[in-house]
Amino acid sequence: MNNLYFKLFWTFLKIGAFTFGGGWAMISIIEREIVDKHRWINKEEFLDLLAVSQSLPGILAVNISVSIGDRLRGLKGSIVAAGGTILPSFLIILAIAVFLTPDIIKNNPVVSKIFMGIRPCVVALIIAPVLSSARAAKITWKTVWIPVIVALLIYIGCNPIVFIILGGLGGYLWLSHQQKLTRDEISKRNNNDDRQ
């Protein structure tokens, strides 16, 4: 059991230490580690946790690590996973604050070139989980207009919270409708069985 806490901490420590670009850039790496490598949860559970984590305030990478830690080992698992995610960033920022001034970072051609090289990689790391999530969410050419329109509306200044609430409400209504159809179908089948 203690071994799982260590694995959880170590996994999120590696993710936190070697991922640039924030939460979306981390998602494909988190998915590979959690779903594919360790098989702690399946792909569907991961997408559900990702949806919840995105809806919560705060840093996406920390939210998802807390969600996964909670799913595996409750509160202690959440603390261990979040600690692993946060620790590398904290140490790097602390080192930058202690040893580097903003002028050194801005005026250093080596540092500037490193960040210019990282930038395209971050874009790829963000696009990969978007495509993977779209495939797993079964978005087709008939439904692709929904995320595209929402993304455009957010880009022009609409509040994302509105879309989170509308998405949750829409999901609830759709699921309620599906359950009603299933209940009606079962009731109809039972009535036909009684008549026979």
Stockholm file with secondary structure:
# STOCKHOLM 1.0

chainA/1-196         MNNLYFKLFWTFLKIGAFTFGGGWAMISIIEREIVDKHRWINKEEFLDLLAVSQSLPGILAVNISVSIGDRLRGLKGSIVAAGGTILPSFLIILAIAVFLTPDIIKNNPVVSKIFMGIRPCVVALIIAPVLSSARAAKITWKTVWIPVIVALLIYIGCNPIVFIILGGLGGYLWLSHQQKLTRDEISKRNNNDDRQ
#=GR chainA/1-196 SS CHHHHHHHHHHHHHHHHHCCSSHHHHHHHHHIIIIIISCSSCHHHHHHHHHHHHHSSSCHHHHHHHHHHHHHHHHHHHHHHHHHHHHHHHHHHHHHHHHCCHHHHHHCHHHHHHHHHHHHHHHHHHHHHHHHHHHHTTCCTTTTHHHHHHHHHHHTTCCHHHHHHHHHHHHHHHHHHHHHHHHHHHHHHHHHHHHC
#=GC SS_cons         CHHHHHHHHHHHHHHHHHCCSSHHHHHHHHHIIIIIISCSSCHHHHHHHHHHHHHSSSCHHHHHHHHHHHHHHHHHHHHHHHHHHHHHHHHHHHHHHHHCCHHHHHHCHHHHHHHHHHHHHHHHHHHHHHHHHHHHTTCCTTTTHHHHHHHHHHHTTCCHHHHHHHHHHHHHHHHHHHHHHHHHHHHHHHHHHHHC
//
